[in-house]
Amino acid sequence: MVRLKYFFLIFSLSVVFSCGVDKSSSPKIRIATAANMQFAMQDLIQKFSRLTGISCEMIVSSSGKLTAQIMQGAPYDLFVSANEKYPQEIFELGLCKNKPQPYAYGNLILWSIRDTMPELSVLQSEKTKHIALPNPKVAPYGKAAYAILKTLPFFQKIETKLVYGENISQTNQFIVTQAAEVGFTALSSVHSLPYKNKGKWTLVTSEKHLPIAQTAVLLEQNDAAKKFYQFLFSKEAKKTLKKFGYLTTQADF
């Protein structure tokens, strides 16, 4: 009788542990995501998981910081960057097998929560005390914004007004809370639910700034990661990207 009890105890424990193994072995991928893509990526992940049953974890930061983490061995499966430069560096270092591919083209805007339509000329106004932009050292949209600012004849007069966000997300907070009267951010920001229909914005035209080619790179060759990478370039994904203000081909310029 005692032996029988032990048998049932061991059998029960084996069932519990086998169930635990099954859960832990279910597919899950980690996607390093540029901050400008945060809201679009949430939408993409929901659609992908619904179609495949594969769960995804999104890690959001500036493209530069994510690149540094990947170089230091961060266990990400994919990197969805805000430019071409950082994924190319990863490829050249041999940290991925496939060349980076552009999945979308992003536009830069000048955005303000105030009633006045934001134009480059208002940056020199005395009413404009602070101009927000992502850190140009690590954020591609910040680099593009800073390059435009440097071409302005009054750049030296406004340089002290510049305040830098760690990434697009923090820059958006500066603008929305009016810690900065105006700021440069991604067009995708004002198409996302938290910020839609807030304030006024002006597209920085292609004469001053070409759309930024945003590229993705597959870091791990597991089946789940490959499926998401393929999905990112699908017609369904392009619909989502367009909804958030991205261009999906150079022909859209």
NORTA-V334392 format. One record per residue. N is the residue number from 1. RES is the residue in one small letter. PHI is phi in degrees with one decimal (999 if undefined). PSI is psi in whole degrees, -180 to 180 (999 if undefined). Layout:
# NORTA-V334392
<<N;RES;PHI;PSI> <N;RES;PHI;PSI>>
This chain:
# NORTA-V334392
<<1;m;999;-41> <2;v;-64.1;-43> <3;r;-61.8;-37> <4;l;-64.0;-40> <5;k;-63.4;-43> <6;y;-62.6;-38> <7;f;-60.6;-48> <8;f;-65.8;-36> <9;l;-63.6;-47> <10;i;-64.1;-40> <11;f;-62.6;-42> <12;s;-63.5;-44> <13;l;-64.0;-39> <14;s;-64.0;-36> <15;v;-66.1;-44> <16;v;-60.0;-48> <17;f;-67.3;-36> <18;s;-66.9;-35> <19;c;-64.9;-40> <20;g;-62.9;-39> <21;v;-65.2;-42> <22;d;-59.2;-43> <23;k;-66.8;-43> <24;s;-71.1;-23> <25;s;-88.5;-1> <26;s;-67.3;145> <27;p;-60.0;137> <28;k;-151.9;134> <29;i;-122.2;150> <30;r;-111.2;123> <31;i;-114.7;112> <32;a;-76.8;119> <33;t;-124.3;128> <34;a;-60.7;143> <35;a;-58.4;-33> <36;n;-66.1;-20> <37;m;-95.8;3> <38;q;-53.5;-52> <39;f;-75.6;-39> <40;a;-63.9;-39> <41;m;-65.6;-38> <42;q;-57.3;-44> <43;d;-64.7;-45> <44;l;-62.8;-42> <45;i;-63.6;-43> <46;q;-58.9;-46> <47;k;-66.0;-44> <48;f;-63.8;-46> <49;s;-65.1;-36> <50;r;-65.9;-37> <51;l;-77.6;-35> <52;t;-113.3;-21> <53;g;80.1;5> <54;i;-90.4;127> <55;s;-86.4;152> <56;c;-132.1;143> <57;e;-114.0;129> <58;m;-103.6;126> <59;i;-111.0;117> <60;v;-108.4;131> <61;s;-166.4;-175> <62;s;-70.9;154> <63;s;-60.0;-38> <64;g;-64.1;-44> <65;k;-68.9;-39> <66;l;-63.6;-39> <67;t;-61.8;-44> <68;a;-61.4;-40> <69;q;-65.3;-41> <70;i;-64.6;-41> <71;m;-64.7;-26> <72;q;-90.2;4> <73;g;97.9;17> <74;a;-58.1;136> <75;p;-82.2;64> <76;y;-97.3;148> <77;d;-91.5;-35> <78;l;-137.9;155> <79;f;-126.5;118> <80;v;-108.5;101> <81;s;-94.8;169> <82;a;-98.9;6> <83;n;-155.6;-174> <84;e;-92.9;-30> <85;k;-59.3;-52> <86;y;-67.6;-45> <87;p;-61.4;-35> <88;q;-64.2;-39> <89;e;-61.9;-42> <90;i;-62.4;-42> <91;f;-64.2;-45> <92;e;-66.5;-25> <93;l;-82.1;-4> <94;g;78.9;22> <95;l;-89.2;0> <96;c;-150.9;159> <97;k;-90.4;-36> <98;n;-99.7;148> <99;k;-66.8;145> <100;p;-62.0;145> <101;q;-125.9;139> <102;p;-72.5;129> <103;y;-105.2;-18> <104;a;-165.1;166> <105;y;-127.1;124> <106;g;-104.8;152> <107;n;-113.0;150> <108;l;-96.3;139> <109;i;-129.6;161> <110;l;-107.3;123> <111;w;-127.8;142> <112;s;-145.2;144> <113;i;-83.6;-14> <114;r;-74.1;169> <115;d;-73.0;-27> <116;t;-69.3;134> <117;m;-65.5;121> <118;p;-72.3;123> <119;e;-129.5;159> <120;l;-57.7;-31> <121;s;-66.2;-28> <122;v;-73.3;-13> <123;l;-63.4;-28> <124;q;-90.6;-1> <125;s;-67.3;147> <126;e;-65.0;-24> <127;k;-73.6;-19> <128;t;-92.2;102> <129;k;-90.8;-32> <130;h;-137.0;139> <131;i;-122.4;116> <132;a;-91.2;144> <133;l;-158.8;153> <134;p;-66.3;153> <135;n;-57.4;114> <136;p;-65.2;-15> <137;k;-75.3;-25> <138;v;-129.4;-14> <139;a;-114.5;119> <140;p;-55.8;-39> <141;y;-68.6;-33> <142;g;-68.3;-39> <143;k;-63.7;-42> <144;a;-64.8;-42> <145;a;-64.2;-44> <146;y;-64.9;-37> <147;a;-63.0;-38> <148;i;-68.4;-44> <149;l;-59.3;-38> <150;k;-67.1;-20> <151;t;-83.3;-12> <152;l;-74.4;138> <153;p;-63.6;-21> <154;f;-105.5;22> <155;f;-56.1;-45> <156;q;-61.5;-31> <157;k;-73.2;-27> <158;i;-106.6;-5> <159;e;-57.6;-36> <160;t;-72.8;-12> <161;k;-83.7;-13> <162;l;-71.4;132> <163;v;-125.2;135> <164;y;-106.6;128> <165;g;-87.3;153> <166;e;-61.7;-33> <167;n;-158.3;-172> <168;i;-59.5;-41> <169;s;-59.5;-48> <170;q;-68.9;-36> <171;t;-62.1;-42> <172;n;-60.2;-38> <173;q;-65.4;-40> <174;f;-58.7;-41> <175;i;-73.4;-47> <176;v;-65.0;-39> <177;t;-82.0;-4> <178;q;64.3;25> <179;a;-65.1;-26> <180;a;-126.1;136> <181;e;-68.6;-26> <182;v;-154.7;158> <183;g;-164.1;161> <184;f;-95.0;133> <185;t;-152.4;-177> <186;a;-84.6;144> <187;l;-57.0;-32> <188;s;-60.0;-27> <189;s;-61.2;-46> <190;v;-80.0;-1> <191;h;-100.8;-2> <192;s;-91.3;153> <193;l;-56.0;-42> <194;p;-62.4;-27> <195;y;-120.2;-1> <196;k;-61.5;136> <197;n;66.0;19> <198;k;-103.4;124> <199;g;69.5;-162> <200;k;-130.9;150> <201;w;-142.9;156> <202;t;-127.7;131> <203;l;-72.3;132> <204;v;-79.4;110> <205;t;-63.2;160> <206;s;-64.3;-19> <207;e;-66.7;-31> <208;k;-98.7;-23> <209;h;-156.9;120> <210;l;-79.3;148> <211;p;-53.2;140> <212;i;-82.8;124> <213;a;-74.9;112> <214;q;-97.5;127> <215;t;-118.7;157> <216;a;-124.2;152> <217;v;-139.8;139> <218;l;-87.9;116> <219;l;-90.2;-33> <220;e;-120.2;147> <221;q;-99.1;25> <222;n;-76.1;159> <223;d;-62.2;-40> <224;a;-63.7;-45> <225;a;-64.8;-40> <226;k;-62.8;-39> <227;k;-63.9;-42> <228;f;-67.9;-40> <229;y;-59.2;-43> <230;q;-65.5;-39> <231;f;-63.1;-36> <232;l;-59.1;-26> <233;f;-103.8;9> <234;s;-81.1;166> <235;k;-61.6;-38> <236;e;-63.0;-43> <237;a;-67.1;-38> <238;k;-63.3;-34> <239;k;-61.7;-44> <240;t;-65.3;-45> <241;l;-61.5;-41> <242;k;-65.7;-36> <243;k;-60.8;-31> <244;f;-94.5;14> <245;g;89.5;7> <246;y;-86.1;151> <247;l;-91.7;146> <248;t;-112.0;-9> <249;t;-143.7;159> <250;q;-65.7;-23> <251;a;-66.7;-18> <252;d;-77.7;-13> <253;f;-62.6;999>>
